[in-house]
Amino acid sequence: LLPAAALALPETAPGLGATSSATIRSKSELPLWQVRKVRIALAVLALPELGLVAHTSVTLYAFCLRTLGKGKAWLGNLTSATAALQALLAGLLLPRLSSRGWSDGFLLHLGAWSFA
């Protein structure tokens, strides 16, 4: 999915440049995704996401199956319910709060809390 998005977005697609009146950067400057400092920052920012994925895919499943004695069907229902709750929050609640003037910082914290 990431390569498809990189090819589709005008900022990262090869050969698709903005018109000279719309561009802010000079043509000699590298695209943002090719700047080493940006890639390092994104890698560092991805570490909490990797921890979250590791927690939800390994630790939580092992805890549910071994300690709680729940089956795979129960675990599947838990995963589905969590995904539905996150989709509702991201698709309905956060845009509504944003349109009512809630701060971006609060919405960021609320979104991060919903995934934890």
MOPAC internal coordinates of N, CA, C and O (Angstrom, degrees):
PM7 1SCF
backbone

  N    0.0000 0     0.00 0     0.00 0    0    0    0
  C    1.4492 1     0.00 0     0.00 0    1    0    0
  C    1.5286 1   110.55 1     0.00 0    2    1    0
  O    1.2310 1   120.54 1   141.41 1    3    2    1
  N    1.3222 1   116.58 1   -38.59 1    3    2    1
  C    1.4582 1   119.95 1  -179.24 1    5    3    2
  C    1.5300 1   112.78 1   -62.16 1    6    5    3
  O    1.2310 1   118.75 1   134.95 1    7    6    5
  N    1.3378 1   119.99 1   -45.05 1    7    6    5
  C    1.4670 1   118.44 1   176.97 1    9    7    6
  C    1.5316 1   112.74 1   -62.28 1   10    9    7
  O    1.2310 1   120.25 1   142.98 1   11   10    9
  N    1.3238 1   117.12 1   -37.02 1   11   10    9
  C    1.4651 1   119.63 1   178.67 1   13   11   10
  C    1.5197 1   110.71 1   -64.77 1   14   13   11
  O    1.2310 1   120.49 1   138.76 1   15   14   13
  N    1.3150 1   116.66 1   -41.24 1   15   14   13
  C    1.4663 1   119.98 1   178.28 1   17   15   14
  C    1.5169 1   110.82 1   -66.53 1   18   17   15
  O    1.2310 1   120.32 1   140.08 1   19   18   17
  N    1.3250 1   117.00 1   -39.92 1   19   18   17
  C    1.4663 1   120.19 1   179.77 1   21   19   18
  C    1.5201 1   111.46 1   -65.10 1   22   21   19
  O    1.2310 1   120.24 1   145.97 1   23   22   21
  N    1.3266 1   117.15 1   -34.03 1   23   22   21
  C    1.4571 1   120.00 1   178.88 1   25   23   22
  C    1.5270 1   112.02 1   -78.20 1   26   25   23
  O    1.2310 1   120.33 1   153.66 1   27   26   25
  N    1.3318 1   116.98 1   -26.34 1   27   26   25
  C    1.4600 1   120.34 1  -176.40 1   29   27   26
  C    1.5300 1   112.98 1   -85.50 1   30   29   27
  O    1.2310 1   120.04 1   149.17 1   31   30   29
  N    1.3056 1   117.53 1   -30.83 1   31   30   29
  C    1.4575 1   119.95 1  -176.95 1   33   31   30
  C    1.5212 1   110.61 1   -75.42 1   34   33   31
  O    1.2310 1   119.67 1   -44.04 1   35   34   33
  N    1.3219 1   118.23 1   135.96 1   35   34   33
  C    1.4634 1   119.81 1  -178.31 1   37   35   34
  C    1.5187 1   113.63 1   -64.60 1   38   37   35
  O    1.2310 1   120.30 1   155.27 1   39   38   37
  N    1.3296 1   117.04 1   -24.73 1   39   38   37
  C    1.4654 1   119.38 1  -179.29 1   41   39   38
  C    1.5193 1   112.02 1   -71.53 1   42   41   39
  O    1.2310 1   120.11 1   150.72 1   43   42   41
  N    1.3301 1   117.40 1   -29.28 1   43   42   41
  C    1.4595 1   120.73 1  -174.32 1   45   43   42
  C    1.5182 1   113.88 1  -115.69 1   46   45   43
  O    1.2310 1   119.79 1   168.84 1   47   46   45
  N    1.3135 1   118.00 1   -11.16 1   47   46   45
  C    1.4630 1   120.38 1  -177.58 1   49   47   46
  C    1.5203 1   110.81 1   -69.21 1   50   49   47
  O    1.2310 1   120.30 1   -45.81 1   51   50   49
  N    1.3302 1   117.03 1   134.19 1   51   50   49
  C    1.4643 1   119.21 1   178.36 1   53   51   50
  C    1.5217 1   110.52 1   -71.63 1   54   53   51
  O    1.2310 1   120.81 1   -46.76 1   55   54   53
  N    1.3072 1   116.05 1   133.24 1   55   54   53
  C    1.4527 1   121.19 1   176.29 1   57   55   54
  C    1.5118 1   115.10 1    83.15 1   58   57   55
  O    1.2310 1   119.33 1   174.28 1   59   58   57
  N    1.3103 1   118.88 1    -5.72 1   59   58   57
  C    1.4599 1   121.05 1   178.11 1   61   59   58
  C    1.5158 1   108.35 1  -105.34 1   62   61   59
  O    1.2310 1   120.47 1   -80.42 1   63   62   61
  N    1.2759 1   116.70 1    99.58 1   63   62   61
  C    1.4510 1   120.52 1   179.90 1   65   63   62
  C    1.5095 1   110.39 1  -108.59 1   66   65   63
  O    1.2310 1   120.61 1   -28.40 1   67   66   65
  N    1.2900 1   116.44 1   151.60 1   67   66   65
  C    1.4604 1   120.79 1   176.28 1   69   67   66
  C    1.5259 1   108.64 1   -73.98 1   70   69   67
  O    1.2310 1   121.16 1   -19.46 1   71   70   69
  N    1.2957 1   115.39 1   160.54 1   71   70   69
  C    1.4608 1   118.91 1   177.48 1   73   71   70
  C    1.5179 1   109.11 1   -67.13 1   74   73   71
  O    1.2310 1   120.96 1   -20.88 1   75   74   73
  N    1.3256 1   115.77 1   159.12 1   75   74   73
  C    1.4570 1   119.54 1  -174.85 1   77   75   74
  C    1.5199 1   112.11 1   -64.60 1   78   77   75
  O    1.2310 1   119.87 1   152.31 1   79   78   77
  N    1.3201 1   117.86 1   -27.69 1   79   78   77
  C    1.4611 1   118.65 1   178.84 1   81   79   78
  C    1.5188 1   111.79 1   -76.40 1   82   81   79
  O    1.2310 1   119.96 1   154.28 1   83   82   81
  N    1.3215 1   117.69 1   -25.72 1   83   82   81
  C    1.4610 1   120.22 1  -177.17 1   85   83   82
  C    1.5173 1   112.74 1   -92.29 1   86   85   83
  O    1.2310 1   120.14 1   162.73 1   87   86   85
  N    1.3051 1   117.35 1   -17.27 1   87   86   85
  C    1.4548 1   119.16 1  -176.21 1   89   87   86
  C    1.5223 1   111.13 1   -80.64 1   90   89   87
  O    1.2310 1   121.36 1   -37.20 1   91   90   89
  N    1.3154 1   115.00 1   142.80 1   91   90   89
  C    1.4651 1   120.93 1   179.31 1   93   91   90
  C    1.5221 1   109.61 1   -97.99 1   94   93   91
  O    1.2310 1   121.02 1   141.24 1   95   94   93
  N    1.3212 1   115.65 1   -38.76 1   95   94   93
  C    1.4562 1   119.79 1  -178.53 1   97   95   94
  C    1.5123 1   110.73 1   -85.19 1   98   97   95
  O    1.2310 1   121.03 1   -22.15 1   99   98   97
  N    1.3014 1   115.63 1   157.85 1   99   98   97
  C    1.4642 1   119.65 1   175.42 1  101   99   98
  C    1.5198 1   109.08 1   -76.27 1  102  101   99
  O    1.2310 1   120.48 1   -21.06 1  103  102  101
  N    1.3123 1   116.69 1   158.94 1  103  102  101
  C    1.4585 1   121.00 1  -176.93 1  105  103  102
  C    1.5283 1   111.50 1   -68.04 1  106  105  103
  O    1.2310 1   119.65 1   156.75 1  107  106  105
  N    1.3245 1   118.26 1   -23.25 1  107  106  105
  C    1.4587 1   120.27 1  -178.25 1  109  107  106
  C    1.5304 1   111.96 1   -78.55 1  110  109  107
  O    1.2310 1   119.43 1   165.62 1  111  110  109
  N    1.3003 1   118.69 1   -14.38 1  111  110  109
  C    1.4585 1   122.41 1  -178.21 1  113  111  110
  C    1.5283 1   110.13 1   -79.07 1  114  113  111
  O    1.2310 1   120.33 1   -37.26 1  115  114  113
  N    1.3131 1   116.97 1   142.74 1  115  114  113
  C    1.4600 1   121.79 1   178.97 1  117  115  114
  C    1.5215 1   110.62 1   -69.64 1  118  117  115
  O    1.2310 1   120.14 1   -27.55 1  119  118  117
  N    1.3468 1   117.33 1   152.45 1  119  118  117
  C    1.4645 1   119.17 1   171.93 1  121  119  118
  C    1.5299 1   109.89 1   -62.34 1  122  121  119
  O    1.2310 1   120.82 1   -26.83 1  123  122  121
  N    1.2964 1   116.04 1   153.17 1  123  122  121
  C    1.4593 1   120.78 1  -174.15 1  125  123  122
  C    1.5252 1   112.18 1   -58.93 1  126  125  123
  O    1.2310 1   119.94 1   143.38 1  127  126  125
  N    1.3146 1   117.72 1   -36.62 1  127  126  125
  C    1.4605 1   120.11 1  -177.66 1  129  127  126
  C    1.5211 1   112.68 1   -71.87 1  130  129  127
  O    1.2310 1   119.70 1   169.36 1  131  130  129
  N    1.3266 1   118.18 1   -10.64 1  131  130  129
  C    1.4620 1   121.56 1   177.53 1  133  131  130
  C    1.5248 1   112.41 1   -98.43 1  134  133  131
  O    1.2310 1   119.81 1   175.49 1  135  134  133
  N    1.3147 1   117.96 1    -4.51 1  135  134  133
  C    1.4621 1   121.56 1   179.39 1  137  135  134
  C    1.5319 1   108.23 1   -77.89 1  138  137  135
  O    1.2310 1   120.89 1   -53.43 1  139  138  137
  N    1.3216 1   115.91 1   126.57 1  139  138  137
  C    1.4634 1   121.39 1  -174.77 1  141  139  138
  C    1.5270 1   112.47 1   -59.88 1  142  141  139
  O    1.2310 1   119.86 1   137.69 1  143  142  141
  N    1.3177 1   117.87 1   -42.31 1  143  142  141
  C    1.4622 1   120.75 1  -178.81 1  145  143  142
  C    1.5273 1   111.53 1   -63.67 1  146  145  143
  O    1.2310 1   120.15 1   144.38 1  147  146  145
  N    1.3099 1   117.32 1   -35.62 1  147  146  145
  C    1.4692 1   120.67 1   178.72 1  149  147  146
  C    1.5220 1   109.80 1   -68.28 1  150  149  147
  O    1.2310 1   120.05 1   136.59 1  151  150  149
  N    1.3207 1   117.51 1   -43.41 1  151  150  149
  C    1.4595 1   120.13 1   179.04 1  153  151  150
  C    1.5243 1   111.42 1   -63.74 1  154  153  151
  O    1.2310 1   119.94 1   141.96 1  155  154  153
  N    1.3313 1   117.72 1   -38.04 1  155  154  153
  C    1.4661 1   120.95 1   177.42 1  157  155  154
  C    1.5261 1   109.78 1   -65.55 1  158  157  155
  O    1.2310 1   120.29 1   135.92 1  159  158  157
  N    1.3386 1   117.04 1   -44.08 1  159  158  157
  C    1.4631 1   120.22 1   178.71 1  161  159  158
  C    1.5229 1   111.23 1   -61.28 1  162  161  159
  O    1.2310 1   120.04 1   138.22 1  163  162  161
  N    1.3318 1   117.52 1   -41.78 1  163  162  161
  C    1.4547 1   120.53 1   178.67 1  165  163  162
  C    1.5264 1   111.55 1   -65.75 1  166  165  163
  O    1.2310 1   120.33 1   142.94 1  167  166  165
  N    1.3235 1   116.98 1   -37.06 1  167  166  165
  C    1.4577 1   120.12 1   177.71 1  169  167  166
  C    1.5254 1   110.87 1   -64.98 1  170  169  167
  O    1.2310 1   120.46 1   138.51 1  171  170  169
  N    1.3203 1   116.73 1   -41.49 1  171  170  169
  C    1.4655 1   120.28 1   178.42 1  173  171  170
  C    1.5276 1   110.67 1   -66.66 1  174  173  171
  O    1.2310 1   120.56 1   139.46 1  175  174  173
  N    1.3276 1   116.54 1   -40.54 1  175  174  173
  C    1.4537 1   120.01 1   179.39 1  177  175  174
  C    1.5249 1   112.55 1   -70.42 1  178  177  175
  O    1.2310 1   119.75 1   160.21 1  179  178  177
  N    1.3270 1   118.07 1   -19.79 1  179  178  177
  C    1.4568 1   121.32 1   179.03 1  181  179  178
  C    1.5250 1   112.45 1   -79.57 1  182  181  179
  O    1.2310 1   119.71 1   164.65 1  183  182  181
  N    1.3291 1   118.16 1   -15.35 1  183  182  181
  C    1.4671 1   120.45 1  -177.58 1  185  183  182
  C    1.5302 1   113.09 1   -59.14 1  186  185  183
  O    1.2310 1   118.72 1   134.27 1  187  186  185
  N    1.3447 1   120.04 1   -45.73 1  187  186  185
  C    1.4644 1   118.01 1   177.46 1  189  187  186
  C    1.5337 1   112.41 1   -62.50 1  190  189  187
  O    1.2310 1   120.27 1   145.40 1  191  190  189
  N    1.3205 1   117.09 1   -34.60 1  191  190  189
  C    1.4626 1   120.38 1   177.85 1  193  191  190
  C    1.5249 1   110.76 1   -65.19 1  194  193  191
  O    1.2310 1   120.60 1   139.42 1  195  194  193
  N    1.3191 1   116.45 1   -40.58 1  195  194  193
  C    1.4650 1   119.56 1   177.58 1  197  195  194
  C    1.5283 1   110.66 1   -64.39 1  198  197  195
  O    1.2310 1   120.37 1   141.49 1  199  198  197
  N    1.3170 1   116.91 1   -38.51 1  199  198  197
  C    1.4601 1   120.18 1   176.24 1  201  199  198
  C    1.5163 1   112.09 1   -63.60 1  202  201  199
  O    1.2310 1   120.80 1   139.53 1  203  202  201
  N    1.3283 1   116.08 1   -40.47 1  203  202  201
  C    1.4613 1   120.31 1   178.85 1  205  203  202
  C    1.5235 1   110.97 1   -65.06 1  206  205  203
  O    1.2310 1   120.37 1   137.06 1  207  206  205
  N    1.3158 1   116.90 1   -42.94 1  207  206  205
  C    1.4600 1   120.58 1   178.78 1  209  207  206
  C    1.5268 1   110.14 1   -64.30 1  210  209  207
  O    1.2310 1   120.33 1   136.81 1  211  210  209
  N    1.3214 1   116.98 1   -43.19 1  211  210  209
  C    1.4606 1   120.20 1   178.45 1  213  211  210
  C    1.5206 1   110.65 1   -62.07 1  214  213  211
  O    1.2310 1   120.14 1   140.00 1  215  214  213
  N    1.3160 1   117.34 1   -40.00 1  215  214  213
  C    1.4643 1   121.00 1   179.46 1  217  215  214
  C    1.5218 1   111.26 1   -64.84 1  218  217  215
  O    1.2310 1   120.53 1   130.39 1  219  218  217
  N    1.3228 1   116.59 1   -49.61 1  219  218  217
  C    1.4560 1   119.19 1  -174.68 1  221  219  218
  C    1.5222 1   112.58 1   -73.93 1  222  221  219
  O    1.2310 1   119.72 1   152.59 1  223  222  221
  N    1.3246 1   118.14 1   -27.41 1  223  222  221
  C    1.4582 1   118.85 1  -176.42 1  225  223  222
  C    1.5201 1   113.41 1   -92.61 1  226  225  223
  O    1.2310 1   119.41 1   157.37 1  227  226  225
  N    1.3071 1   118.73 1   -22.63 1  227  226  225
  C    1.4599 1   120.06 1  -176.49 1  229  227  226
  C    1.5233 1   111.19 1  -118.88 1  230  229  227
  O    1.2310 1   120.49 1   120.88 1  231  230  229
  N    1.3115 1   116.68 1   -59.12 1  231  230  229
  C    1.4534 1   120.76 1  -173.32 1  233  231  230
  C    1.5206 1   112.26 1   -64.22 1  234  233  231
  O    1.2310 1   120.40 1   131.47 1  235  234  233
  N    1.3210 1   116.84 1   -48.53 1  235  234  233
  C    1.4558 1   119.91 1  -178.48 1  237  235  234
  C    1.5205 1   111.43 1   -64.12 1  238  237  235
  O    1.2310 1   120.11 1   138.67 1  239  238  237
  N    1.3259 1   117.39 1   -41.33 1  239  238  237
  C    1.4562 1   120.45 1  -179.52 1  241  239  238
  C    1.5243 1   111.38 1   -65.84 1  242  241  239
  O    1.2310 1   120.62 1   136.71 1  243  242  241
  N    1.3238 1   116.41 1   -43.29 1  243  242  241
  C    1.4653 1   119.96 1   178.65 1  245  243  242
  C    1.5276 1   110.53 1   -63.80 1  246  245  243
  O    1.2310 1   120.44 1   139.49 1  247  246  245
  N    1.3356 1   116.76 1   -40.51 1  247  246  245
  C    1.4563 1   120.52 1   178.71 1  249  247  246
  C    1.5230 1   111.08 1   -62.80 1  250  249  247
  O    1.2310 1   120.59 1   134.54 1  251  250  249
  N    1.3340 1   116.48 1   -45.46 1  251  250  249
  C    1.4639 1   120.16 1  -178.09 1  253  251  250
  C    1.5176 1   111.79 1   -66.41 1  254  253  251
  O    1.2310 1   120.36 1   138.65 1  255  254  253
  N    1.3201 1   116.92 1   -41.35 1  255  254  253
  C    1.4568 1   119.81 1  -176.31 1  257  255  254
  C    1.5273 1   112.46 1   -76.28 1  258  257  255
  O    1.2310 1   120.43 1   139.12 1  259  258  257
  N    1.3107 1   116.77 1   -40.88 1  259  258  257
  C    1.4671 1   118.86 1  -175.41 1  261  259  258
  C    1.5187 1   112.89 1   -88.60 1  262  261  259
  O    1.2310 1   120.20 1   125.49 1  263  262  261
  N    1.3198 1   117.22 1   -54.51 1  263  262  261
  C    1.4577 1   120.28 1  -172.68 1  265  263  262
  C    1.5252 1   112.37 1   -77.27 1  266  265  263
  O    1.2310 1   120.11 1   134.03 1  267  266  265
  N    1.3090 1   117.40 1   -45.97 1  267  266  265
  C    1.4577 1   120.14 1  -178.22 1  269  267  266
  C    1.5208 1   112.64 1   -82.93 1  270  269  267
  O    1.2310 1   120.61 1   162.17 1  271  270  269
  N    1.3186 1   116.45 1   -17.83 1  271  270  269
  C    1.4503 1   120.23 1   179.14 1  273  271  270
  C    1.5230 1   113.58 1    71.94 1  274  273  271
  O    1.2310 1   120.32 1  -156.67 1  275  274  273
  N    1.3028 1   117.00 1    23.33 1  275  274  273
  C    1.4624 1   121.08 1   179.57 1  277  275  274
  C    1.5293 1   109.42 1   -84.85 1  278  277  275
  O    1.2310 1   121.11 1   -23.86 1  279  278  277
  N    1.3265 1   115.48 1   156.14 1  279  278  277
  C    1.4533 1   120.58 1  -179.58 1  281  279  278
  C    1.5133 1   112.04 1   -90.01 1  282  281  279
  O    1.2310 1   121.81 1    -1.97 1  283  282  281
  N    1.3362 1   114.15 1   178.03 1  283  282  281
  C    1.4556 1   120.23 1  -178.53 1  285  283  282
  C    1.5276 1   111.46 1   -68.59 1  286  285  283
  O    1.2310 1   119.91 1   147.98 1  287  286  285
  N    1.3182 1   117.77 1   -32.02 1  287  286  285
  C    1.4700 1   120.48 1   178.14 1  289  287  286
  C    1.5272 1   110.47 1   -65.30 1  290  289  287
  O    1.2310 1   119.91 1   138.67 1  291  290  289
  N    1.3237 1   117.77 1   -41.33 1  291  290  289
  C    1.4672 1   121.24 1   178.52 1  293  291  290
  C    1.5183 1   109.86 1   -63.93 1  294  293  291
  O    1.2310 1   121.27 1   139.28 1  295  294  293
  N    1.3214 1   115.18 1   -40.72 1  295  294  293
  C    1.4615 1   120.37 1   179.18 1  297  295  294
  C    1.5256 1   110.88 1   -65.33 1  298  297  295
  O    1.2310 1   120.13 1   140.97 1  299  298  297
  N    1.3219 1   117.35 1   -39.03 1  299  298  297
  C    1.4586 1   121.00 1   175.93 1  301  299  298
  C    1.5155 1   112.06 1   -63.16 1  302  301  299
  O    1.2310 1   120.37 1   139.49 1  303  302  301
  N    1.3220 1   116.90 1   -40.51 1  303  302  301
  C    1.4728 1   120.91 1   176.61 1  305  303  302
  C    1.5212 1   111.26 1   -64.54 1  306  305  303
  O    1.2310 1   120.33 1   139.89 1  307  306  305
  N    1.3210 1   116.98 1   -40.11 1  307  306  305
  C    1.4683 1   121.06 1   177.64 1  309  307  306
  C    1.5227 1   110.61 1   -63.05 1  310  309  307
  O    1.2310 1   120.36 1   136.08 1  311  310  309
  N    1.3245 1   116.92 1   -43.92 1  311  310  309
  C    1.4585 1   121.06 1   179.24 1  313  311  310
  C    1.5282 1   111.07 1   -63.90 1  314  313  311
  O    1.2310 1   120.43 1   137.59 1  315  314  313
  N    1.3276 1   116.79 1   -42.41 1  315  314  313
  C    1.4685 1   120.89 1   179.08 1  317  315  314
  C    1.5181 1   111.57 1   -64.83 1  318  317  315
  O    1.2310 1   120.31 1   137.25 1  319  318  317
  N    1.3152 1   117.01 1   -42.75 1  319  318  317
  C    1.4651 1   120.39 1   179.35 1  321  319  318
  C    1.5200 1   111.09 1   -64.65 1  322  321  319
  O    1.2310 1   120.43 1   139.74 1  323  322  321
  N    1.3222 1   116.78 1   -40.26 1  323  322  321
  C    1.4590 1   120.48 1   178.14 1  325  323  322
  C    1.5194 1   111.05 1   -64.03 1  326  325  323
  O    1.2310 1   120.14 1   137.19 1  327  326  325
  N    1.3260 1   117.34 1   -42.81 1  327  326  325
  C    1.4653 1   121.07 1   179.22 1  329  327  326
  C    1.5294 1   110.93 1   -65.00 1  330  329  327
  O    1.2310 1   120.30 1   139.54 1  331  330  329
  N    1.3296 1   117.03 1   -40.46 1  331  330  329
  C    1.4733 1   120.27 1   178.66 1  333  331  330
  C    1.5218 1   110.78 1   -64.85 1  334  333  331
  O    1.2310 1   120.26 1   138.36 1  335  334  333
  N    1.3242 1   117.11 1   -41.64 1  335  334  333
  C    1.4648 1   120.76 1   178.73 1  337  335  334
  C    1.5245 1   110.86 1   -63.45 1  338  337  335
  O    1.2310 1   120.20 1   137.03 1  339  338  337
  N    1.3170 1   117.23 1   -42.97 1  339  338  337
  C    1.4620 1   120.77 1   178.95 1  341  339  338
  C    1.5244 1   111.30 1   -65.61 1  342  341  339
  O    1.2310 1   120.22 1   141.48 1  343  342  341
  N    1.3290 1   117.18 1   -38.52 1  343  342  341
  C    1.4671 1   120.59 1   178.53 1  345  343  342
  C    1.5273 1   110.95 1   -65.82 1  346  345  343
  O    1.2310 1   120.20 1   138.86 1  347  346  345
  N    1.3182 1   117.23 1   -41.14 1  347  346  345
  C    1.4661 1   120.17 1   177.53 1  349  347  346
  C    1.5230 1   111.23 1   -64.02 1  350  349  347
  O    1.2310 1   120.81 1   136.62 1  351  350  349
  N    1.3149 1   116.05 1   -43.38 1  351  350  349
  C    1.4598 1   119.75 1  -179.71 1  353  351  350
  C    1.5276 1   110.83 1   -63.83 1  354  353  351
  O    1.2310 1   120.80 1   132.37 1  355  354  353
  N    1.3432 1   116.07 1   -47.63 1  355  354  353
  C    1.4634 1   119.70 1  -177.23 1  357  355  354
  C    1.5200 1   112.04 1   -72.63 1  358  357  355
  O    1.2310 1   119.59 1   148.71 1  359  358  357
  N    1.3115 1   118.38 1   -31.29 1  359  358  357
  C    1.4525 1   121.14 1  -175.26 1  361  359  358
  C    1.5082 1   115.45 1   -91.56 1  362  361  359
  O    1.2310 1   120.47 1   153.94 1  363  362  361
  N    1.3190 1   116.72 1   -26.06 1  363  362  361
  C    1.4662 1   119.31 1  -175.74 1  365  363  362
  C    1.5221 1   113.87 1  -118.61 1  366  365  363
  O    1.2310 1   120.60 1   126.77 1  367  366  365
  N    1.3191 1   116.46 1   -53.23 1  367  366  365
  C    1.4607 1   119.47 1  -172.50 1  369  367  366
  C    1.5312 1   112.48 1   -72.49 1  370  369  367
  O    1.2310 1   119.97 1   130.77 1  371  370  369
  N    1.3238 1   117.67 1   -49.23 1  371  370  369
  C    1.4652 1   119.51 1  -176.60 1  373  371  370
  C    1.5260 1   112.95 1   -63.09 1  374  373  371
  O    1.2310 1   118.50 1   136.32 1  375  374  373
  N    1.3408 1   120.46 1   -43.68 1  375  374  373
  C    1.4674 1   118.50 1   176.29 1  377  375  374
  C    1.5274 1   113.03 1   -63.09 1  378  377  375
  O    1.2310 1   120.38 1   143.87 1  379  378  377
  N    1.3230 1   116.88 1   -36.13 1  379  378  377
  C    1.4683 1   119.80 1   179.23 1  381  379  378
  C    1.5320 1   110.69 1   -66.60 1  382  381  379
  O    1.2310 1   120.69 1   136.23 1  383  382  381
  N    1.3285 1   116.29 1   -43.77 1  383  382  381
  C    1.4683 1   119.23 1   178.07 1  385  383  382
  C    1.5260 1   110.76 1   -64.45 1  386  385  383
  O    1.2310 1   120.37 1   142.21 1  387  386  385
  N    1.3246 1   116.90 1   -37.79 1  387  386  385
  C    1.4588 1   120.50 1   178.44 1  389  387  386
  C    1.5257 1   111.47 1   -64.01 1  390  389  387
  O    1.2310 1   120.41 1   138.16 1  391  390  389
  N    1.3195 1   116.83 1   -41.84 1  391  390  389
  C    1.4683 1   119.53 1   179.72 1  393  391  390
  C    1.5199 1   112.35 1   -68.67 1  394  393  391
  O    1.2310 1   120.43 1   158.99 1  395  394  393
  N    1.3206 1   116.77 1   -21.01 1  395  394  393
  C    1.4668 1   120.25 1   178.00 1  397  395  394
  C    1.5248 1   112.20 1   -90.56 1  398  397  395
  O    1.2310 1   120.28 1  -174.39 1  399  398  397
  N    1.3327 1   117.08 1     5.61 1  399  398  397
  C    1.4622 1   120.17 1   172.53 1  401  399  398
  C    1.5125 1   115.82 1    94.01 1  402  401  399
  O    1.2310 1   119.51 1  -167.95 1  403  402  401
  N    1.3193 1   118.54 1    12.05 1  403  402  401
  C    1.4602 1   119.72 1   177.38 1  405  403  402
  C    1.5197 1   108.62 1   -67.70 1  406  405  403
  O    1.2310 1   120.40 1   -31.08 1  407  406  405
  N    1.3123 1   116.84 1   148.92 1  407  406  405
  C    1.4611 1   121.07 1  -174.31 1  409  407  406
  C    1.5237 1   111.42 1   -71.01 1  410  409  407
  O    1.2310 1   121.48 1   -29.25 1  411  410  409
  N    1.3257 1   114.77 1   150.75 1  411  410  409
  C    1.4590 1   120.58 1   178.50 1  413  411  410
  C    1.5210 1   111.25 1   -63.14 1  414  413  411
  O    1.2310 1   120.40 1   143.37 1  415  414  413
  N    1.3161 1   116.84 1   -36.63 1  415  414  413
  C    1.4629 1   120.38 1   179.34 1  417  415  414
  C    1.5089 1   112.20 1   -62.12 1  418  417  415
  O    1.2310 1   120.39 1   136.43 1  419  418  417
  N    1.3410 1   116.85 1   -43.57 1  419  418  417
  C    1.4571 1   119.95 1   178.42 1  421  419  418
  C    1.5262 1   110.94 1   -65.29 1  422  421  419
  O    1.2310 1   120.38 1   138.26 1  423  422  421
  N    1.3302 1   116.88 1   -41.74 1  423  422  421
  C    1.4575 1   120.10 1  -179.96 1  425  423  422
  C    1.5224 1   111.29 1   -65.32 1  426  425  423
  O    1.2310 1   120.55 1   144.31 1  427  426  425
  N    1.3229 1   116.55 1   -35.69 1  427  426  425
  C    1.4609 1   120.72 1   176.60 1  429  427  426
  C    1.5271 1   110.58 1   -63.98 1  430  429  427
  O    1.2310 1   120.77 1   135.05 1  431  430  429
  N    1.3224 1   116.12 1   -44.95 1  431  430  429
  C    1.4639 1   119.84 1   178.32 1  433  431  430
  C    1.5223 1   111.54 1   -64.79 1  434  433  431
  O    1.2310 1   120.28 1   139.03 1  435  434  433
  N    1.3155 1   117.07 1   -40.97 1  435  434  433
  C    1.4623 1   120.67 1   179.00 1  437  435  434
  C    1.5265 1   110.95 1   -64.15 1  438  437  435
  O    1.2310 1   120.52 1   138.05 1  439  438  437
  N    1.3366 1   116.62 1   -41.95 1  439  438  437
  C    1.4663 1   119.85 1   177.42 1  441  439  438
  C    1.5250 1   111.96 1   -64.66 1  442  441  439
  O    1.2310 1   120.07 1   138.35 1  443  442  441
  N    1.3166 1   117.48 1   -41.65 1  443  442  441
  C    1.4616 1   120.49 1   178.06 1  445  443  442
  C    1.5224 1   111.04 1   -66.26 1  446  445  443
  O    1.2310 1   120.40 1   142.28 1  447  446  445
  N    1.3221 1   116.85 1   -37.72 1  447  446  445
  C    1.4610 1   120.80 1   179.11 1  449  447  446
  C    1.5173 1   110.48 1   -64.83 1  450  449  447
  O    1.2310 1   120.23 1   143.47 1  451  450  449
  N    1.3164 1   117.16 1   -36.53 1  451  450  449
  C    1.4609 1   119.89 1  -177.33 1  453  451  450
  C    1.5246 1   112.19 1   -66.90 1  454  453  451
  O    1.2310 1   120.20 1   153.32 1  455  454  453
  N    1.3161 1   117.22 1   -26.68 1  455  454  453
  C    1.4584 1   119.92 1   179.67 1  457  455  454
  C    1.5307 1   111.90 1   -87.34 1  458  457  455
  O    1.2310 1   119.91 1   165.48 1  459  458  457
  N    1.3041 1   117.78 1   -14.52 1  459  458  457
  C    1.4767 1   120.30 1  -176.42 1  461  459  458
  C    1.5039 1   112.93 1   -79.44 1  462  461  459
  O    1.2310 1   120.10 1   180.00 1  463  462  461

